[in-house]
Amino acid sequence: MRIATWNVNSARQRSPRLLAWLEQRRPDVVCLQETKLTDEAFAELFDGPLGELGYAHAHAGQSAWNGVAVLSRIGLEDVRTGFTDAPGFPDPEARAVSAVCGGVRVHSLYVPNGRTPESDHYTYKLAWLAALRDAVAADVPDVLLCGDFNIAPTDADVFDPAAYVGHTHVTPPERAALAALMDLGLVDVVRERWPEDTVYSYWDYRAGMFHKNLGMRIDLILAGAPLAARAKAAWIDREARKGKGPSDHAPVIVDLDRAPDGDIGPMIPPPSAKPPKPGSGRLPQPTP
């Protein structure tokens, strides 16, 4: 079983790339984030093309923002939109959808960004993660949590920890919330397979961050231990971040039981840019 997760940063804009990628990589289950479409618009755009590729889909969307989906060609049962006691900001947002695919409960998740550590959105992010933990506790170990978690689990998951001081995605409360989720018995499959390697899944569009390989690993696949033990490959499809009009995220892929491309990784193709000296990295300035 090939599982993938990808923040496409607008399914409409990324439609040709997404459909070509599905034909190329042929994942069995795909979790999408930031579709930025209503359910009706997603169905109008993708019902036909996805059906031709053999995918059923479940989508939870809203106009212009957020939006998540699960695509599956191995079954799509017991679809659930959102999760119990999920907070809103102030109203519920389209950030979670799950379904049983091939006997496994698969969640597509778009965790709130948090904006700044002093903001109400940051408080919302922590509350959302706490509610998610409570909601999925009963499903472990037969569960996959896939998506954009907007948290770099450790300093090893950012290009330069000094560059992120004072920013979200790396603060102790965020990392503690993620750790509490994993303490249920979940395994970060990519990091488990590549414990010492540089691995990123997101690169800012600005300042040539992708070409310099100045990124973050914030897109994760967390698996119950029995599922994680079945992993034969876990990697970032960096090729999908290249070229004209990409998402700022790359797909994360985990192969269970068999690996069609072999035990490859951690990033394919590997970057050529050398890492910066510690303390020398800079984040792009916010857009005015």
C-alpha positions as CSV (number, residue, x, y, z in Angstrom):
1,M,0.0,0.0,0.0
2,R,1.4,3.4,-1.0
3,I,0.2,6.3,1.2
4,A,0.9,9.9,0.4
5,T,0.1,13.3,1.8
6,W,0.5,16.6,0.0
7,N,-0.5,20.2,0.8
8,V,-1.3,21.3,-2.7
9,N,-1.9,25.0,-1.9
10,S,-4.9,25.3,-4.1
11,A,-6.2,22.1,-5.9
12,R,-7.5,24.2,-8.8
13,Q,-4.2,25.8,-9.5
14,R,-2.3,22.5,-9.0
15,S,-4.9,20.3,-10.9
16,P,-2.7,19.5,-13.9
17,R,0.3,18.7,-11.7
18,L,-1.7,16.7,-9.2
19,L,-3.3,14.5,-11.9
20,A,0.0,13.9,-13.7
21,W,1.6,13.1,-10.3
22,L,-1.1,10.6,-9.5
23,E,-0.5,8.8,-12.8
24,Q,3.3,8.8,-12.2
25,R,3.5,7.7,-8.6
26,R,0.2,5.7,-8.4
27,P,-0.4,6.0,-4.7
28,D,-3.2,3.9,-3.2
29,V,-4.3,6.5,-0.8
30,V,-3.6,10.3,-1.0
31,C,-4.4,12.9,1.7
32,L,-4.6,16.5,0.3
33,Q,-4.5,19.7,2.3
34,E,-5.3,23.4,1.3
35,T,-7.6,22.4,-1.5
36,K,-9.2,25.8,-1.1
37,L,-12.4,24.6,-2.7
38,T,-16.0,24.0,-1.6
39,D,-17.2,20.4,-1.8
40,E,-19.2,21.2,-4.9
41,A,-16.3,22.9,-6.7
42,F,-14.0,20.0,-5.8
43,A,-16.5,17.5,-7.2
44,E,-17.0,19.5,-10.4
45,L,-13.3,19.8,-11.0
46,F,-12.2,16.3,-10.0
47,D,-15.0,13.7,-10.1
48,G,-14.3,12.8,-13.7
49,P,-10.5,12.8,-13.8
50,L,-10.2,11.0,-10.4
51,G,-12.7,8.4,-11.4
52,E,-10.8,7.7,-14.6
53,L,-7.7,7.1,-12.4
54,G,-9.7,4.7,-10.2
55,Y,-10.0,7.0,-7.1
56,A,-13.0,7.5,-4.9
57,H,-12.7,10.7,-2.8
58,A,-14.0,12.3,0.4
59,H,-13.6,16.1,0.6
60,A,-14.3,18.6,3.4
61,G,-13.9,22.1,2.0
62,Q,-14.7,25.8,2.2
63,S,-14.4,28.6,-0.3
64,A,-10.9,30.1,-0.7
65,W,-9.4,28.7,2.5
66,N,-8.3,25.4,4.1
67,G,-9.9,22.2,2.6
68,V,-8.8,18.6,3.0
69,A,-9.4,15.4,1.1
70,V,-8.8,11.7,1.1
71,L,-8.4,9.9,-2.3
72,S,-8.4,6.1,-2.4
73,R,-8.4,3.3,-4.9
74,I,-8.5,0.6,-2.2
75,G,-11.9,1.5,-0.7
76,L,-13.4,4.5,1.0
77,E,-15.7,3.7,3.9
78,D,-17.1,5.3,7.1
79,V,-16.2,8.9,6.0
80,R,-16.0,11.4,8.9
81,T,-15.7,15.1,8.5
82,G,-13.9,16.9,11.3
83,F,-13.6,15.3,14.7
84,T,-15.3,15.4,18.0
85,D,-15.0,18.6,20.0
86,A,-12.8,20.3,17.4
87,P,-12.6,24.0,18.2
88,G,-13.3,26.7,15.5
89,F,-11.9,30.1,14.9
90,P,-14.5,31.0,15.9
91,D,-16.6,28.7,13.6
92,P,-15.5,25.2,12.6
93,E,-13.0,25.1,9.7
94,A,-12.4,22.5,7.0
95,R,-9.3,21.0,8.5
96,A,-9.9,17.3,9.0
97,V,-11.5,14.4,7.1
98,S,-11.0,10.7,7.5
99,A,-12.1,7.4,6.0
100,V,-11.3,3.7,6.3
101,C,-9.1,2.7,3.3
102,G,-7.9,-0.9,3.0
103,G,-8.9,-1.5,6.6
104,V,-7.0,1.4,8.0
105,R,-8.5,4.7,9.4
106,V,-6.7,7.4,7.4
107,H,-6.9,11.1,8.5
108,S,-6.1,14.0,6.2
109,L,-5.2,16.9,8.5
110,Y,-4.4,20.6,8.1
111,V,-3.3,21.8,11.5
112,P,-3.8,25.6,12.1
113,N,-0.8,27.7,11.4
114,G,-0.7,29.6,14.6
115,R,0.5,32.8,13.0
116,T,2.5,34.3,15.9
117,P,3.0,32.9,19.4
118,E,1.1,35.9,20.9
119,S,-2.0,35.5,18.7
120,D,-5.4,34.0,19.3
121,H,-4.7,31.7,16.4
122,Y,-1.8,30.2,18.3
123,T,-4.1,29.4,21.2
124,Y,-6.5,27.9,18.8
125,K,-3.8,25.7,17.3
126,L,-2.9,24.2,20.6
127,A,-6.6,23.6,21.5
128,W,-7.1,22.0,18.1
129,L,-4.2,19.6,18.6
130,A,-5.4,18.7,22.1
131,A,-8.9,17.9,20.8
132,L,-7.4,15.8,17.9
133,R,-5.4,13.8,20.4
134,D,-8.5,13.0,22.4
135,A,-10.5,12.2,19.2
136,V,-8.0,9.7,17.7
137,A,-6.9,8.0,20.9
138,A,-9.4,5.1,20.5
139,D,-8.3,4.4,16.9
140,V,-4.6,3.8,17.7
141,P,-2.9,1.5,16.7
142,D,-4.8,1.0,13.4
143,V,-4.6,4.7,12.2
144,L,-2.6,6.9,9.9
145,L,-2.5,10.7,10.6
146,C,-1.3,12.4,7.4
147,G,-1.0,16.0,6.6
148,D,0.5,19.5,7.2
149,F,1.0,19.7,10.9
150,N,2.6,23.1,10.8
151,I,5.1,21.9,13.4
152,A,8.7,21.0,12.9
153,P,9.1,18.2,15.4
154,T,12.7,19.0,16.4
155,D,15.5,21.4,15.5
156,A,16.8,18.8,13.0
157,D,13.7,19.5,11.0
158,V,14.5,23.1,10.1
159,F,17.4,24.4,8.1
160,D,18.7,26.6,10.9
161,P,17.1,26.7,14.3
162,A,18.5,30.2,15.0
163,A,16.4,31.6,12.0
164,Y,13.2,30.5,13.6
165,V,13.6,31.9,17.1
166,G,10.4,33.8,18.0
167,H,8.4,32.2,15.3
168,T,5.6,29.6,15.3
169,H,6.2,26.0,14.2
170,V,9.1,25.4,16.6
171,T,7.9,26.7,20.0
172,P,8.0,24.3,22.9
173,P,4.2,24.2,23.4
174,E,3.6,23.3,19.8
175,R,6.3,20.5,19.9
176,A,4.9,19.3,23.2
177,A,1.4,19.1,21.7
178,L,2.7,17.0,18.8
179,A,4.7,14.8,21.2
180,A,1.6,14.2,23.3
181,L,-0.2,13.1,20.1
182,M,2.7,10.7,19.3
183,D,2.7,9.4,22.9
184,L,-0.5,7.6,22.1
185,G,1.7,5.1,20.2
186,L,2.2,6.8,16.9
187,V,5.4,6.7,14.9
188,D,6.8,9.5,12.7
189,V,7.6,7.1,9.8
190,V,9.9,9.3,7.8
191,R,12.1,10.2,10.7
192,E,12.0,6.7,12.0
193,R,13.5,5.5,8.7
194,W,15.9,8.4,8.3
195,P,16.9,9.4,11.9
196,E,20.1,11.3,11.0
197,D,19.3,12.7,7.6
198,T,18.3,16.2,6.5
199,V,14.7,16.0,5.4
200,Y,12.4,18.9,4.4
201,S,8.9,19.0,3.0
202,Y,8.3,22.7,2.7
203,W,10.2,25.6,1.2
204,D,9.0,29.2,1.2
205,Y,8.4,30.5,-2.4
206,R,10.5,33.6,-1.7
207,A,14.2,34.3,-1.7
208,G,15.1,31.1,-3.6
209,M,14.6,29.0,-0.5
210,F,13.9,25.8,-2.5
211,H,17.0,26.1,-4.7
212,K,19.1,26.8,-1.6
213,N,17.4,23.9,0.2
214,L,16.4,26.1,3.1
215,G,13.3,24.3,4.3
216,M,11.3,22.7,7.0
217,R,9.8,19.3,7.7
218,I,6.2,20.0,8.7
219,D,4.3,17.5,6.6
220,L,4.1,14.2,8.4
221,I,2.7,10.7,8.3
222,L,2.2,9.3,11.8
223,A,1.3,5.7,12.0
224,G,0.3,3.3,14.7
225,A,3.3,1.1,15.6
226,P,2.0,-2.1,13.8
227,L,1.5,-0.1,10.6
228,A,4.8,1.7,11.0
229,A,6.5,-1.7,11.3
230,R,5.2,-2.5,7.8
231,A,7.0,0.4,6.2
232,K,9.4,-0.5,3.4
233,A,10.1,3.0,2.2
234,A,9.5,6.6,3.4
235,W,10.5,9.6,1.4
236,I,9.8,13.1,0.2
237,D,9.0,13.5,-3.5
238,R,11.1,16.6,-4.0
239,E,10.6,16.3,-7.8
240,A,7.1,17.5,-7.4
241,R,8.3,20.8,-5.9
242,K,10.3,21.6,-9.0
243,G,9.3,23.3,-12.2
244,K,6.7,25.9,-13.0
245,G,3.8,26.6,-10.6
246,P,4.5,24.1,-7.8
247,S,3.0,24.0,-4.4
248,D,5.4,25.2,-1.7
249,H,5.1,21.7,-0.2
250,A,6.3,18.4,-1.6
251,P,4.5,15.1,-1.2
252,V,5.4,12.7,1.6
253,I,5.2,9.0,0.6
254,V,5.2,5.9,2.7
255,D,5.2,2.4,1.2
256,L,3.7,-0.4,3.3
257,D,4.6,-4.1,2.7
258,R,6.3,-3.4,-0.6
259,A,8.2,-0.5,-2.1
260,P,7.7,-0.2,-5.9
261,D,10.7,2.1,-6.2
262,G,12.9,0.3,-3.7
263,D,14.0,1.6,-0.3
264,I,14.6,5.2,-1.5
265,G,14.9,8.5,0.2
266,P,15.0,10.6,2.2
267,M,14.4,13.3,-0.5
268,I,14.2,12.3,-4.2
269,P,16.0,13.7,-6.0
270,P,18.5,14.8,-3.4
271,P,19.3,18.6,-3.3
272,S,22.6,19.8,-4.5
273,A,22.8,22.9,-2.3
274,K,25.1,22.7,0.7
275,P,23.5,23.4,4.2
276,P,24.2,26.9,5.6
277,K,26.5,27.4,8.5
278,P,24.6,27.3,11.8
279,G,23.4,30.7,12.8
280,S,23.8,32.2,9.3
281,G,20.4,31.4,8.0
282,R,17.6,34.0,7.5
283,L,13.9,33.7,6.8
284,P,12.4,35.9,4.0
285,Q,10.9,39.2,5.2
286,P,7.1,39.2,5.5
287,T,5.3,40.6,2.5
288,P,4.1,44.1,3.2
